[in-house]
Amino acid sequence: MHILLVEPSYYTRYPPLGLLKLASYHRIKGDTVELIRGCSFPDRTPDKVYVTSLFTWGWKEVWEAVRYYKSLLPTAELSLGGIYASLMPEHAKLSGADRVHIGLVKEAENLLPAYDLVTQWHWSILFASRGCPNRCAFCAVPRLEGGLNSCKDSIRHLVYPGHDRLILWDNNILASPSWQSIVSEAMELGIGVDYNQGLDAMLVTPAVAETLSKLKMPCVRIAYDSEAKGKHVKNAIKLITSKGIRGREVFVYVLYNFKDTPDDFFARARDVLMWGAVVFPMRFEPLDSMARNKYVSPGWDKDRLEMVEKVRRVLGFSGALPPYSYLIERFSKATGFDDAFREPERLLDNGEKRRVHKVYNAGVMGGERDWRMTAPRFTSKQW
């Protein structure tokens, strides 16, 4: 058979890992495969079409792809899978897909993705484990993957020859009993490592911090979801920076617009800046959100949510709030959220902004690490 793999035209920085695994699976069966992004004519008429999906708010692009290929290829069976399809299968069925697949394709899960279909991509993405022992109410992982499972002892067979970085999409890699062996293999391979989904601050020990300092990492990511986790985040930052990793290379995802209030969010953001790390505000979206950045939780209002975005644009750097002196001083003197986030454009003129960004760039970008996770962007029909 000839298999058509389709990634809808929503925005993403990464290639479609699930489709690349399906490509390997069908090649083993003797099938030919073709990968297309968006809506376009395939090179060959396929016998079967797979359309993937990402976040729920990207459903319109998914429906567009499903309807386009059903109209273009009426005799080909079309299956829809991915995150949106798994979280909202009943809604996904309305797209017109012949079949909606929920969860992973187990037969393809442990196969090396067909990275030859995305030749401009040079990093190997994989899961050394699935699921998470925590059941955070804001997270989709418990529904998608369940508790910690599928812990691999080795990932060498999932690293594509010639790739120079390993991206781990594990939801809680430190909870895996095999994480040390995974790290050891990465060191042996001599490639860079990025724990892209973040690390559990409660599991960061002196030994973990020591190991992290030996890896080729662009940054360390941890999360500060609620006030109760403050002591763990503070300890993790202290341990990590004590091993030679600079605070400006520690990204802390600070959740807001969930069950918190603006003042609660401000207090956690201030904590991170005082501890010398980078604040990355993470706006909560419900698991069934059909439009991005529209949900307003009971503790917030639209004006204050916009204030956060404005500070990120005016005072921040690529959406983050780094611990440069101006922000530390501003947050340390503020009496609360409104005081810290009010009218940033009036308090920092363009000349001052250029100055602090220039200083920040020189300090961060001049080092051997780069906390910004950059990735190739693809616009062509088939990557």
C-alpha positions as a Python dict, from the first residue, in 0.01 Angstrom:
ca = {
    (1, 'M'): (0, 0, 0),
    (2, 'H'): (93, 365, -33),
    (3, 'I'): (46, 561, 291),
    (4, 'L'): (-11, 937, 312),
    (5, 'L'): (86, 1105, 640),
    (6, 'V'): (-59, 1452, 697),
    (7, 'E'): (30, 1716, 952),
    (8, 'P'): (-227, 2000, 948),
    (9, 'S'): (-109, 2358, 899),
    (10, 'Y'): (-121, 2465, 1266),
    (11, 'Y'): (193, 2621, 1412),
    (12, 'T'): (454, 2390, 1560),
    (13, 'R'): (829, 2399, 1598),
    (14, 'Y'): (874, 2026, 1582),
    (15, 'P'): (818, 1754, 1322),
    (16, 'P'): (521, 1517, 1377),
    (17, 'L'): (681, 1243, 1584),
    (18, 'G'): (378, 1012, 1573),
    (19, 'L'): (356, 1026, 1195),
    (20, 'L'): (729, 955, 1162),
    (21, 'K'): (687, 645, 1379),
    (22, 'L'): (392, 536, 1165),
    (23, 'A'): (612, 579, 859),
    (24, 'S'): (867, 336, 1005),
    (25, 'Y'): (591, 92, 1099),
    (26, 'H'): (446, 85, 747),
    (27, 'R'): (787, 58, 585),
    (28, 'I'): (851, -257, 790),
    (29, 'K'): (527, -394, 643),
    (30, 'G'): (655, -319, 293),
    (31, 'D'): (441, -10, 232),
    (32, 'T'): (558, 318, 79),
    (33, 'V'): (504, 643, 267),
    (34, 'E'): (465, 1012, 190),
    (35, 'L'): (457, 1306, 433),
    (36, 'I'): (272, 1630, 361),
    (37, 'R'): (217, 1938, 574),
    (38, 'G'): (-113, 2116, 519),
    (39, 'C'): (-336, 2064, 219),
    (40, 'S'): (-166, 1970, -106),
    (41, 'F'): (-167, 1707, -381),
    (42, 'P'): (22, 1389, -291),
    (43, 'D'): (277, 1253, -534),
    (44, 'R'): (88, 923, -548),
    (45, 'T'): (-270, 822, -478),
    (46, 'P'): (-264, 666, -131),
    (47, 'D'): (-455, 364, -3),
    (48, 'K'): (-465, 505, 348),
    (49, 'V'): (-436, 851, 503),
    (50, 'Y'): (-329, 939, 858),
    (51, 'V'): (-396, 1290, 986),
    (52, 'T'): (-242, 1389, 1317),
    (53, 'S'): (-349, 1660, 1561),
    (54, 'L'): (-187, 1873, 1827),
    (55, 'F'): (-357, 2101, 2080),
    (56, 'T'): (-735, 2121, 2096),
    (57, 'W'): (-740, 2487, 1989),
    (58, 'G'): (-587, 2381, 1656),
    (59, 'W'): (-896, 2180, 1566),
    (60, 'K'): (-994, 2403, 1272),
    (61, 'E'): (-673, 2327, 1084),
    (62, 'V'): (-727, 1958, 1160),
    (63, 'W'): (-1081, 1963, 1024),
    (64, 'E'): (-960, 2151, 717),
    (65, 'A'): (-704, 1879, 646),
    (66, 'V'): (-952, 1595, 705),
    (67, 'R'): (-1216, 1744, 478),
    (68, 'Y'): (-965, 1834, 208),
    (69, 'Y'): (-822, 1483, 184),
    (70, 'K'): (-1162, 1312, 214),
    (71, 'S'): (-1280, 1520, -79),
    (72, 'L'): (-961, 1469, -278),
    (73, 'L'): (-925, 1097, -198),
    (74, 'P'): (-1275, 960, -134),
    (75, 'T'): (-1174, 594, -162),
    (76, 'A'): (-881, 612, 82),
    (77, 'E'): (-946, 528, 448),
    (78, 'L'): (-866, 833, 663),
    (79, 'S'): (-766, 795, 1029),
    (80, 'L'): (-739, 1091, 1266),
    (81, 'G'): (-518, 1068, 1576),
    (82, 'G'): (-304, 1278, 1805),
    (83, 'I'): (-364, 1489, 2114),
    (84, 'Y'): (-684, 1669, 2010),
    (85, 'A'): (-835, 1346, 1876),
    (86, 'S'): (-752, 1165, 2202),
    (87, 'L'): (-881, 1439, 2433),
    (88, 'M'): (-1197, 1518, 2235),
    (89, 'P'): (-1281, 1208, 2027),
    (90, 'E'): (-1652, 1288, 1995),
    (91, 'H'): (-1576, 1633, 1857),
    (92, 'A'): (-1304, 1488, 1633),
    (93, 'K'): (-1553, 1243, 1480),
    (94, 'L'): (-1749, 1539, 1345),
    (95, 'S'): (-1451, 1625, 1123),
    (96, 'G'): (-1556, 1355, 878),
    (97, 'A'): (-1266, 1117, 947),
    (98, 'D'): (-1344, 750, 884),
    (99, 'R'): (-1176, 657, 1211),
    (100, 'V'): (-1064, 844, 1523),
    (101, 'H'): (-772, 681, 1704),
    (102, 'I'): (-736, 747, 2078),
    (103, 'G'): (-394, 726, 2240),
    (104, 'L'): (-73, 577, 2104),
    (105, 'V'): (-20, 330, 1824),
    (106, 'K'): (150, 61, 2031),
    (107, 'E'): (296, -120, 1731),
    (108, 'A'): (491, 192, 1634),
    (109, 'E'): (580, 330, 1978),
    (110, 'N'): (929, 181, 2007),
    (111, 'L'): (1037, 227, 1647),
    (112, 'L'): (1301, 473, 1528),
    (113, 'P'): (1108, 758, 1360),
    (114, 'A'): (1161, 802, 984),
    (115, 'Y'): (1363, 1123, 1013),
    (116, 'D'): (1467, 1093, 649),
    (117, 'L'): (1124, 1243, 574),
    (118, 'V'): (1228, 1565, 752),
    (119, 'T'): (1580, 1610, 622),
    (120, 'Q'): (1626, 1961, 764),
    (121, 'W'): (1569, 1835, 1117),
    (122, 'H'): (1881, 1729, 1311),
    (123, 'W'): (1757, 1639, 1660),
    (124, 'S'): (1621, 1305, 1783),
    (125, 'I'): (1296, 1334, 1980),
    (126, 'L'): (1187, 1050, 2202),
    (127, 'F'): (1008, 934, 2516),
    (128, 'A'): (1228, 735, 2754),
    (129, 'S'): (912, 691, 2962),
    (130, 'R'): (543, 765, 2935),
    (131, 'G'): (297, 905, 3186),
    (132, 'C'): (361, 1065, 3524),
    (133, 'P'): (308, 961, 3887),
    (134, 'N'): (162, 1305, 3964),
    (135, 'R'): (-199, 1372, 3873),
    (136, 'C'): (-201, 1749, 3838),
    (137, 'A'): (-551, 1876, 3766),
    (138, 'F'): (-436, 2115, 3494),
    (139, 'C'): (-243, 1852, 3297),
    (140, 'A'): (-357, 1631, 3008),
    (141, 'V'): (-99, 1360, 3074),
    (142, 'P'): (-312, 1154, 3319),
    (143, 'R'): (-580, 1126, 3050),
    (144, 'L'): (-345, 1070, 2760),
    (145, 'E'): (-82, 842, 2913),
    (146, 'G'): (-180, 756, 3271),
    (147, 'G'): (70, 695, 3549),
    (148, 'L'): (440, 638, 3491),
    (149, 'N'): (487, 353, 3245),
    (150, 'S'): (694, 224, 2953),
    (151, 'C'): (1026, 315, 3119),
    (152, 'K'): (1309, 231, 2880),
    (153, 'D'): (1649, 111, 2997),
    (154, 'S'): (1812, 216, 2671),
    (155, 'I'): (1739, 479, 2406),
    (156, 'R'): (2041, 428, 2181),
    (157, 'H'): (1828, 263, 1912),
    (158, 'L'): (1602, 571, 1898),
    (159, 'V'): (1881, 820, 1825),
    (160, 'Y'): (1906, 882, 1453),
    (161, 'P'): (2256, 864, 1299),
    (162, 'G'): (2399, 1211, 1248),
    (163, 'H'): (2164, 1391, 1487),
    (164, 'D'): (2345, 1620, 1728),
    (165, 'R'): (2083, 1662, 2003),
    (166, 'L'): (1852, 1440, 2201),
    (167, 'I'): (1516, 1591, 2299),
    (168, 'L'): (1337, 1403, 2574),
    (169, 'W'): (963, 1460, 2581),
    (170, 'D'): (914, 1259, 2901),
    (171, 'N'): (656, 1411, 3131),
    (172, 'N'): (859, 1326, 3442),
    (173, 'I'): (1194, 1179, 3345),
    (174, 'L'): (1338, 1190, 3698),
    (175, 'A'): (1058, 961, 3820),
    (176, 'S'): (1180, 686, 3589),
    (177, 'P'): (1400, 426, 3762),
    (178, 'S'): (1609, 415, 3444),
    (179, 'W'): (1682, 785, 3401),
    (180, 'Q'): (2047, 746, 3503),
    (181, 'S'): (2110, 484, 3236),
    (182, 'I'): (1943, 710, 2978),
    (183, 'V'): (2173, 996, 3078),
    (184, 'S'): (2477, 768, 3066),
    (185, 'E'): (2394, 666, 2711),
    (186, 'A'): (2355, 1029, 2607),
    (187, 'M'): (2699, 1104, 2751),
    (188, 'E'): (2849, 809, 2567),
    (189, 'L'): (2694, 929, 2242),
    (190, 'G'): (2840, 1275, 2302),
    (191, 'I'): (2523, 1459, 2196),
    (192, 'G'): (2336, 1749, 2351),
    (193, 'V'): (2038, 1676, 2574),
    (194, 'D'): (1723, 1880, 2627),
    (195, 'Y'): (1468, 1782, 2890),
    (196, 'N'): (1204, 1968, 2694),
    (197, 'Q'): (905, 1903, 2917),
    (198, 'G'): (1072, 2014, 3238),
    (199, 'L'): (1198, 1842, 3551),
    (200, 'D'): (1011, 1770, 3874),
    (201, 'A'): (1164, 2007, 4131),
    (202, 'M'): (1074, 1769, 4414),
    (203, 'L'): (1304, 1505, 4260),
    (204, 'V'): (1610, 1727, 4211),
    (205, 'T'): (1881, 1606, 4451),
    (206, 'P'): (2252, 1695, 4475),
    (207, 'A'): (2327, 1386, 4265),
    (208, 'V'): (2073, 1490, 4000),
    (209, 'A'): (2216, 1843, 3989),
    (210, 'E'): (2567, 1703, 3954),
    (211, 'T'): (2458, 1486, 3662),
    (212, 'L'): (2281, 1777, 3489),
    (213, 'S'): (2596, 1988, 3510),
    (214, 'K'): (2784, 1727, 3306),
    (215, 'L'): (2535, 1724, 3018),
    (216, 'K'): (2540, 1939, 2708),
    (217, 'M'): (2216, 2121, 2780),
    (218, 'P'): (2075, 2450, 2642),
    (219, 'C'): (1894, 2508, 2973),
    (220, 'V'): (1725, 2337, 3266),
    (221, 'R'): (1346, 2357, 3290),
    (222, 'I'): (1139, 2314, 3605),
    (223, 'A'): (785, 2416, 3703),
    (224, 'Y'): (636, 2629, 3982),
    (225, 'D'): (266, 2550, 3965),
    (226, 'S'): (151, 2646, 4313),
    (227, 'E'): (276, 2816, 4628),
    (228, 'A'): (308, 2477, 4798),
    (229, 'K'): (592, 2384, 4562),
    (230, 'G'): (794, 2695, 4640),
    (231, 'K'): (1040, 2530, 4878),
    (232, 'H'): (1110, 2253, 4627),
    (233, 'V'): (1166, 2497, 4340),
    (234, 'K'): (1395, 2713, 4554),
    (235, 'N'): (1597, 2409, 4661),
    (236, 'A'): (1619, 2281, 4302),
    (237, 'I'): (1748, 2616, 4174),
    (238, 'K'): (2000, 2631, 4459),
    (239, 'L'): (2129, 2281, 4389),
    (240, 'I'): (2145, 2329, 4013),
    (241, 'T'): (2327, 2662, 4029),
    (242, 'S'): (2569, 2527, 4291),
    (243, 'K'): (2698, 2287, 4026),
    (244, 'G'): (2798, 2561, 3785),
    (245, 'I'): (2478, 2605, 3582),
    (246, 'R'): (2392, 2972, 3577),
    (247, 'G'): (2056, 3090, 3706),
    (248, 'R'): (1986, 3248, 3370),
    (249, 'E'): (2001, 2900, 3223),
    (250, 'V'): (1726, 2776, 3457),
    (251, 'F'): (1378, 2821, 3312),
    (252, 'V'): (1089, 2808, 3557),
    (253, 'Y'): (741, 2761, 3415),
    (254, 'V'): (510, 2967, 3638),
    (255, 'L'): (148, 2861, 3589),
    (256, 'Y'): (-124, 3125, 3605),
    (257, 'N'): (-495, 3163, 3523),
    (258, 'F'): (-572, 2829, 3690),
    (259, 'K'): (-681, 2823, 4057),
    (260, 'D'): (-451, 3109, 4150),
    (261, 'T'): (-500, 3486, 4169),
    (262, 'P'): (-289, 3763, 4012),
    (263, 'D'): (-121, 3831, 4347),
    (264, 'D'): (-40, 3461, 4391),
    (265, 'F'): (116, 3453, 4045),
    (266, 'F'): (312, 3770, 4120),
    (267, 'A'): (450, 3620, 4441),
    (268, 'R'): (574, 3307, 4259),
    (269, 'A'): (722, 3510, 3973),
    (270, 'R'): (898, 3733, 4225),
    (271, 'D'): (1031, 3426, 4405),
    (272, 'V'): (1192, 3295, 4087),
    (273, 'L'): (1352, 3630, 4003),
    (274, 'M'): (1486, 3665, 4358),
    (275, 'W'): (1629, 3315, 4332),
    (276, 'G'): (1812, 3423, 4017),
    (277, 'A'): (1627, 3211, 3759),
    (278, 'V'): (1419, 3290, 3449),
    (279, 'V'): (1040, 3323, 3480),
    (280, 'F'): (842, 3176, 3193),
    (281, 'P'): (471, 3256, 3248),
    (282, 'M'): (251, 2962, 3145),
    (283, 'R'): (-113, 3055, 3091),
    (284, 'F'): (-354, 2775, 3177),
    (285, 'E'): (-588, 2647, 2909),
    (286, 'P'): (-867, 2394, 2980),
    (287, 'L'): (-809, 2052, 2828),
    (288, 'D'): (-1108, 2103, 2598),
    (289, 'S'): (-1026, 2461, 2497),
    (290, 'M'): (-1138, 2532, 2141),
    (291, 'A'): (-967, 2872, 2115),
    (292, 'R'): (-633, 2974, 2256),
    (293, 'N'): (-602, 3245, 2522),
    (294, 'K'): (-977, 3294, 2558),
    (295, 'Y'): (-1032, 3121, 2892),
    (296, 'V'): (-1041, 3346, 3199),
    (297, 'S'): (-1039, 3166, 3535),
    (298, 'P'): (-1254, 3285, 3829),
    (299, 'G'): (-954, 3444, 4002),
    (300, 'W'): (-847, 3649, 3700),
    (301, 'D'): (-993, 3902, 3455),
    (302, 'K'): (-912, 3991, 3095),
    (303, 'D'): (-735, 4314, 3184),
    (304, 'R'): (-487, 4147, 3419),
    (305, 'L'): (-423, 3864, 3178),
    (306, 'E'): (-337, 4125, 2915),
    (307, 'M'): (-107, 4296, 3168),
    (308, 'V'): (97, 3976, 3193),
    (309, 'E'): (127, 3955, 2814),
    (310, 'K'): (227, 4320, 2793),
    (311, 'V'): (505, 4281, 3048),
    (312, 'R'): (630, 3977, 2859),
    (313, 'R'): (641, 4181, 2538),
    (314, 'V'): (782, 4504, 2680),
    (315, 'L'): (1007, 4399, 2966),
    (316, 'G'): (1065, 4035, 2879),
    (317, 'F'): (1289, 3854, 2635),
    (318, 'S'): (1129, 3606, 2393),
    (319, 'G'): (830, 3581, 2623),
    (320, 'A'): (1037, 3512, 2936),
    (321, 'L'): (1126, 3736, 3228),
    (322, 'P'): (1500, 3693, 3291),
    (323, 'P'): (1657, 3796, 3623),
    (324, 'Y'): (1820, 4112, 3501),
    (325, 'S'): (1854, 4388, 3755),
    (326, 'Y'): (1568, 4606, 3633),
    (327, 'L'): (1306, 4332, 3674),
    (328, 'I'): (1446, 4218, 4009),
    (329, 'E'): (1429, 4574, 4141),
    (330, 'R'): (1082, 4631, 3999),
    (331, 'F'): (935, 4313, 4147),
    (332, 'S'): (1114, 4347, 4481),
    (333, 'K'): (967, 4694, 4536),
    (334, 'A'): (618, 4611, 4409),
    (335, 'T'): (337, 4582, 4665),
    (336, 'G'): (144, 4332, 4454),
    (337, 'F'): (48, 4224, 4103),
    (338, 'D'): (-97, 4556, 3990),
    (339, 'D'): (210, 4744, 4106),
    (340, 'A'): (453, 4505, 3933),
    (341, 'F'): (265, 4469, 3605),
    (342, 'R'): (122, 4818, 3553),
    (343, 'E'): (209, 5024, 3243),
    (344, 'P'): (552, 4875, 3168),
    (345, 'E'): (597, 5084, 2854),
    (346, 'R'): (580, 5407, 3056),
    (347, 'L'): (830, 5292, 3316),
    (348, 'L'): (1090, 5163, 3074),
    (349, 'D'): (1159, 5375, 2767),
    (350, 'N'): (1298, 5224, 2450),
    (351, 'G'): (1652, 5332, 2521),
    (352, 'E'): (1654, 5165, 2861),
    (353, 'K'): (1499, 4850, 2719),
    (354, 'R'): (1768, 4825, 2452),
    (355, 'R'): (2032, 4873, 2719),
    (356, 'V'): (1911, 4598, 2952),
    (357, 'H'): (1857, 4357, 2662),
    (358, 'K'): (2205, 4430, 2532),
    (359, 'V'): (2353, 4356, 2874),
    (360, 'Y'): (2143, 4043, 2906),
    (361, 'N'): (2236, 3917, 2560),
    (362, 'A'): (2605, 3972, 2627),
    (363, 'G'): (2584, 3781, 2953),
    (364, 'V'): (2377, 3488, 2829),
    (365, 'M'): (2463, 3453, 2464),
    (366, 'G'): (2830, 3514, 2529),
    (367, 'G'): (2853, 3194, 2736),
    (368, 'E'): (2886, 2841, 2609),
    (369, 'R'): (2518, 2769, 2671),
    (370, 'D'): (2209, 2917, 2513),
    (371, 'W'): (1888, 2902, 2713),
    (372, 'R'): (1673, 2974, 2407),
    (373, 'M'): (1543, 2656, 2249),
    (374, 'T'): (1560, 2739, 1881),
    (375, 'A'): (1445, 2497, 1616),
    (376, 'P'): (1423, 2492, 1236),
    (377, 'R'): (1096, 2612, 1087),
    (378, 'F'): (953, 2439, 784),
    (379, 'T'): (731, 2584, 515),
    (380, 'S'): (766, 2346, 221),
    (381, 'K'): (507, 2089, 122),
    (382, 'Q'): (702, 1793, 254),
    (383, 'W'): (936, 1959, 502),
}
